[in-house]
C-alpha cells in the first residue's frame, strides 16, 4: 500500500467522500505513474462537511471507480489547542494502524500549529517505512515577505513560526528516502540537509492537453493588427496573490494609451475589493471577473485566446498557473519574485516586472505593446516549455525516482 496522509480535507456528506478537483487529478496521475508497484493508494486526511466546499470543485473519490482507498479522520474545524489535546492522539493511532500495511509513506510539512501531514513523516520513521517527502513552496520565505511591512509583533511571529517550520523541514528531508522540492529557494534552503533530494514541478496538465502550436501561431499572427492586447489571471483572488496590483498595472498602461483588457478567472476573499478598485480607477470596462472555470483541456484552449498571463504576487509563490500558461502558449508577465526569476532563466518565456511597483509595471507593459512581436517570440518559447513540463512527464520521472529510492531503502536491511 502507498499511504498518503495529507492536511487537505476529505469532504463528506456522511456516505460519499470527495476531494477537490486538483487533488483528484494529482492522485490519478500518481496512481497511474506508480502502475500498482506498491499496491493500492490509501489517502488519509481530516474531514469537513461537503457543504463547506463549493460543489464545482469537488469530485467523488469512490474506491470502486478510482481504486484509491480513503479514510477520513477528525473534523478539521477543531481549534489548534483541541487538536493537540485530543485529535492528535486519534490521528496518530489511525496512522500507526495504517503503517502496518504501508510499503511507502508519502507525506510532508504543512502547518506548524496542526502538523497533520508531518505526523505521517514521524510515523513512517517510527515504523521504519520509506518516506517520500514533498514540499512545493518555501514557507519560511513567504511568511517573512508577507510580514515585512507589518508591525514588529507580526514580524517576530513570522520569524518564530519560520524557525519551528524550518526545523521540521530539516528533519523530514533528512529522514526521507526521497525528497521532492519545488523551486530554487526551497532547494537552496534544504538541499544540504536532505539525504536524497530531487527537483520536482507539480504541474497539472498532461501532454495531450497542451494547446497545438498552430493555435498559438495563429494568435501571434494577429498581433500585427491594431487589436487590443488581452491579458489573464487564473487562480485564487486573495491578498497575497496581488490581483489588485495587476489591476493598477492595467490602469497605468491604459493611461499611457495602451488598448489592453484584463480578465480574472477564479474566486476568492479579495474579489469584492478588486472589483471596487477597477471601478474606482475608471477601468471597469477593461477588467472582467469571470468566476470559476473547470480545469482541463477546455480551459487551456480558452486561455490560448489571450496574449499573456499577468501575475503580480506580493510574496514568494510557486503556482502551477505559470505552467498552465505555457500549455496555452502564453508568455508570463509577472512580478520578479524568486520563482518567477527562476522560470525566466530556465524557459525564457517571461517579462519580469519590479515587485510591488504597479506604476513601473504599467509603463513596462505599455512599452511591450510597442514591441508586440516580442510577445509572439515569448509565446513560442512558452509553448515549447510546456512539452517538457507536462504532468505525465514529471510524474514518470517521479515514479522512477520513487522506485529507485524505495529499492535502496529496503536493500539496506
C-alpha positions in Angstrom: 0.0 0.0 0.0 1.2 3.5 -0.8 0.0 5.6 2.1 -0.7 9.4 1.7 -1.5 11.3 4.9 -2.3 15.0 4.0 -3.7 18.1 5.7 -6.1 18.9 2.8 -9.5 17.7 3.9 -11.6 14.9 2.6 -15.1 16.3 2.2 -18.0 14.0 3.2 -21.8 14.1 3.1 -22.0 11.1 5.5 -21.8 8.4 2.9 -19.8 9.6 0.0 -16.3 11.1 0.1 -15.0 13.9 -2.1 -11.7 15.7 -2.8 -11.1 18.9 -4.7 -10.6 18.5 -8.4 -6.9 19.5 -8.3 -6.2 16.8 -5.7 -8.2 14.2 -7.7 -6.1 15.0 -10.8 -2.9 14.6 -8.7 -4.0 11.4 -7.2 -4.9 9.9 -10.6 -1.6 10.9 -12.1 0.3 9.4 -9.1 -1.8 6.2 -9.2 -1.2 5.7 -13.0 2.6 6.6 -12.8 3.2 4.0 -10.0 1.3 1.3 -12.0 0.5 -0.7 -8.9 4.1 -1.1 -7.9 3.3 -0.7 -4.2 -0.3 -1.9 -4.3 -3.3 0.3 -3.6 -3.1 4.0 -2.9 -4.6 5.0 0.5 -5.5 8.6 1.2 -5.8 9.7 4.8 -6.9 13.2 5.9 -9.1 15.2 8.3 -12.6 15.8 7.2 -15.0 18.6 6.5 -18.7 18.5 5.5 -19.2 18.6 1.7 -21.5 21.6 2.2 -18.4 23.7 3.2 -16.8 23.4 -0.2 -18.1 24.9 -3.5 -19.7 21.9 -5.2 -18.0 22.7 -8.5 -14.5 22.0 -7.0 -15.4 18.5 -5.7 -15.2 15.1 -7.2 -16.3 11.9 -5.6 -13.4 9.6 -4.6 -15.1 6.3 -4.8 -12.8 3.3 -4.2 -14.6 1.1 -6.8 -14.2 3.8 -9.6 -10.7 5.0 -8.7 -9.0 2.1 -6.9 -8.0 4.6 -4.2 -8.8 3.8 -0.6 -10.0 6.7 1.5 -10.1 7.2 5.3 -11.4 10.5 6.7 -10.4 11.4 10.2 -11.2 14.1 12.7 -13.0 17.3 11.9 -10.6 19.9 10.6 -12.7 22.7 12.1 -11.3 21.9 15.6 -9.1 24.6 17.2 -5.3 24.0 17.3 -5.4 23.6 21.1 -8.1 20.9 20.8 -6.0 19.2 18.1 -3.1 18.9 20.5 -5.2 17.9 23.4 -7.4 15.3 21.8 -7.5 14.8 18.0 -3.7 14.4 17.5 -3.8 11.2 19.5 -6.6 9.9 17.3 -4.7 10.8 14.2 -1.5 9.2 15.4 -3.4 6.0 16.3 -5.1 5.8 12.9 -1.7 6.5 11.1 0.0 3.8 13.2 -2.7 1.3 12.2 -2.3 2.1 8.5 1.5 1.8 8.7 1.3 -1.9 9.2 0.3 -2.4 5.6 2.2 0.5 4.1 5.1 -0.1 1.8 5.7 3.6 1.2 4.6 6.7 3.0 4.1 10.0 1.1 4.0 13.0 3.4 5.4 16.4 4.0 5.2 19.5 6.2 2.1 21.7 6.2 1.2 23.7 9.3 3.2 24.1 12.4 0.0 24.7 14.5 -1.5 21.4 13.3 1.3 19.4 11.6 -1.1 16.8 10.2 1.0 15.6 7.2 4.2 15.8 9.3 2.8 13.3 11.7 2.9 10.9 8.7 6.6 11.6 8.5 7.1 10.8 12.2 5.1 7.6 12.0 7.0 6.5 8.9 10.3 6.9 10.7 8.9 5.2 13.8 7.7 2.2 11.8 10.8 2.0 9.5 8.9 2.8 6.3 10.4 4.6 3.3 9.3 8.2 3.3 8.7 10.3 0.2 8.8 13.9 1.5 7.1 16.5 -0.7 7.1 20.3 -0.3 6.1 22.9 -3.0 6.9 26.3 -1.5 9.4 28.0 0.8 7.0 28.8 3.7 9.7 30.5 5.7 10.5 33.0 3.0 6.8 33.5 2.1 5.9 34.4 5.7 8.8 36.8 6.1 7.7 38.6 3.0 4.1 38.8 4.0 5.1 40.2 7.4 7.8 42.6 6.1 5.6 45.6 6.0 3.6 44.9 9.2 4.4 45.7 12.8 7.2 44.3 14.9 4.9 41.8 16.6 3.9 40.3 13.2 7.5 40.1 12.0 8.5 38.4 15.2 5.7 35.9 15.0 6.7 35.1 11.4 10.3 34.5 12.5 9.3 32.3 15.4 6.9 30.3 13.2 9.5 30.1 10.5 12.1 28.7 12.9 9.8 25.9 14.0 8.7 25.1 10.5 12.3 25.1 9.3 13.3 22.5 11.9 10.5 20.2 10.9 11.5 20.6 7.3 15.2 19.7 8.0 14.1 16.6 9.9 11.8 15.5 7.1 14.3 15.8 4.3 17.0 14.2 6.3 14.9 11.1 7.1 13.2 10.8 3.7 14.2 8.1 1.2 13.4 10.8 -1.4 12.6 14.5 -1.0 10.8 16.3 -3.8 11.3 20.1 -3.6 9.8 22.7 -5.8 11.7 25.9 -6.6 15.3 27.1 -6.2 14.6 28.9 -2.9 13.4 25.7 -1.3 16.2 23.6 -2.7 18.8 26.1 -1.6 17.5 26.1 1.9 17.2 22.3 2.3 19.4 20.6 -0.2 22.3 20.2 2.1 20.2 18.6 4.8 18.4 16.1 2.5 19.6 12.5 2.1 18.2 12.2 -1.4 16.7 15.4 -2.8 15.3 16.0 -6.3 13.7 19.0 -8.0 10.1 18.4 -8.8 7.5 20.7 -10.5 4.0 19.6 -9.6 2.3 20.6 -12.9 -1.3 19.7 -13.7 -1.8 19.5 -17.5 -1.0 16.4 -19.5 0.8 16.2 -22.8 -2.4 15.6 -24.6 -4.0 18.8 -23.2 -1.3 21.2 -24.5 -2.7 23.6 -27.0 -1.4 22.9 -30.5 1.4 25.1 -32.0 -0.9 26.0 -34.8 -3.4 27.7 -32.5 -0.6 29.7 -30.8 0.9 30.7 -34.1 -2.5 31.9 -35.4 -2.9 34.1 -32.4 0.6 35.5 -32.8 -0.2 36.4 -36.4 -3.0 38.7 -35.2 -0.6 40.8 -33.1 0.4 42.7 -36.2 -3.1 44.2 -36.3 -4.4 47.1 -34.2 -6.4 44.9 -32.0 -6.3 45.2 -28.2 -3.9 43.1 -26.0 -5.8 40.7 -23.7 -4.2 39.5 -20.5 -5.5 37.0 -18.0 -5.0 35.8 -14.4 -6.2 32.4 -13.4 -6.2 31.4 -9.7 -7.3 32.4 -6.3 -8.2 36.1 -5.7 -6.5 36.6 -2.4 -4.5 39.5 -1.0 -1.1 37.8 -1.3 -1.8 37.0 -5.0 -1.7 40.7 -5.7 -4.6 40.8 -8.2 -5.2 44.4 -7.1 -1.7 45.2 -8.3 -2.5 43.7 -11.7 -5.5 46.0 -11.9 -3.3 49.0 -11.1 -0.8 48.0 -13.8 -3.6 47.8 -16.4 -4.9 51.2 -15.3 -1.4 52.7 -15.7 -0.8 51.1 -19.1 -4.2 52.3 -20.3 -3.5 55.9 -19.1 -0.4 55.7 -21.4 -2.5 54.9 -24.4 -2.4 51.1 -24.4 -5.5 49.3 -25.5 -5.5 46.5 -23.0 -8.0 44.3 -21.3 -7.6 42.0 -18.2 -9.7 39.0 -17.3 -9.6 37.4 -13.9 -10.6 33.8 -13.7 -11.2 32.4 -10.2 -12.8 33.2 -6.9 -11.6 34.4 -3.5 -11.8 36.6 -0.5 -10.3 39.7 -2.2 -12.7 39.7 -5.2 -15.0 42.5 -4.0 -12.1 44.7 -3.2 -10.6 44.2 -6.6 -13.9 44.9 -8.4 -14.2 48.1 -6.4 -10.7 49.1 -7.3 -11.2 48.6 -11.0 -14.3 50.8 -10.8 -12.5 53.4 -8.8 -9.6 53.6 -11.3 -12.1 54.1 -14.1 -11.2 50.8 -15.9 -14.3 48.8 -15.0 -14.9 48.2 -18.7 -11.3 46.8 -19.1 -11.4 44.3 -16.2 -13.7 41.4 -16.1 -14.2 38.8 -13.2 -15.2 35.6 -14.9 -15.5 33.4 -11.8 -14.5 29.7 -11.5 -13.8 27.6 -14.6 -13.3 23.9 -14.5 -9.7 22.9 -15.1 -8.9 20.8 -18.1 -8.2 20.9 -21.9 -11.2 23.2 -22.5 -9.8 25.8 -20.0 -6.3 25.7 -21.7 -7.9 26.2 -25.1 -9.8 29.2 -23.6 -6.6 30.6 -22.2 -4.9 30.3 -25.6 -7.1 33.2 -26.8 -5.2 35.6 -24.5 -1.8 37.2 -25.2 -0.2 36.7 -21.8 -0.6 35.8 -18.1 -0.4 38.8 -15.7 0.8 37.6 -12.3 1.7 40.0 -9.6 2.2 38.2 -6.2 3.2 40.1 -3.1 5.1 37.2 -1.6 7.0 34.2 -2.7 4.8 31.7 -4.6 5.2 28.7 -6.9 1.9 28.5 -8.8 1.1 25.8 -11.3 -0.7 28.6 -13.2 2.7 29.5 -14.7 2.9 26.1 -16.4 -0.7 26.3 -17.4 0.1 29.5 -19.2 2.9 27.6 -21.0 0.4 24.9 -22.0 -1.8 27.6 -23.6 1.2 29.3 -25.3 1.1 32.4 -23.1 4.1 34.3 -22.0 4.2 35.2 -18.3 4.2 38.9 -17.4 5.0 38.9 -13.7 6.5 40.5 -10.6 10.0 39.3 -10.2 9.7 37.0 -7.1 12.4 34.4 -6.9 10.3 31.6 -8.5 9.4 33.8 -11.5 13.1 34.7 -12.0 13.9 31.0 -11.9 11.4 30.2 -14.6 12.6 33.2 -16.7 16.1 31.8 -16.5 15.0 28.2 -17.4 12.4 28.8 -20.1 12.9 32.4 -21.2 9.2 33.0 -21.6 8.8 35.7 -19.0 8.7 39.5 -18.8 9.8 40.5 -15.3 8.2 43.5 -13.6 9.6 45.1 -10.5 7.9 43.8 -7.4 5.3 45.9 -5.6 5.6 48.7 -8.2 2.5 48.9 -10.3 3.4 52.3 -11.7 6.6 51.0 -13.3 4.9 47.8 -14.2 2.3 49.7 -16.2 5.0 51.6 -18.0 6.8 48.4 -18.9 3.6 46.9 -20.1 2.9 49.9 -22.4 6.4 49.6 -23.8 5.7 45.9 -24.5 2.7 47.0 -26.5 5.1 48.8 -28.8 7.1 45.6 -29.4 4.3 43.1 -29.9 6.5 40.6 -31.8 8.4 40.1 -28.5 5.1 38.8 -27.1 5.0 36.4 -30.0 8.5 35.2 -29.5 7.9 34.6 -25.8 4.6 32.8 -26.6 6.5 30.3 -28.8 9.1 29.7 -26.0 6.2 29.2 -23.5 4.5 26.6 -25.7 7.9 24.8 -26.2 8.4 24.7 -22.5 5.1 23.0 -21.9 6.2 19.8 -23.6 8.9 19.1 -21.1 6.9 20.2 -18.1 3.7 18.3 -18.7 2.4 16.4 -15.6 2.7 13.0 -17.1 6.3 13.7 -17.9 7.1 14.9 -14.4 5.2 12.0 -12.8 7.1 9.5 -14.9 10.3 10.9 -13.6 8.9 11.0 -10.0 7.8 7.4 -10.2 11.3 6.2 -11.4 12.9 8.2 -8.6 10.5 6.6 -6.1 11.2 3.1 -7.3 14.9 3.6 -7.0 14.7 5.2 -3.6 12.4 2.5 -2.1 14.6 -0.3 -3.5 17.6 1.3 -1.9 15.7 1.7 1.4 14.8 -2.0 1.6 18.1 -3.2 0.3 19.9 -1.6 3.3 18.3 -4.2 5.5 
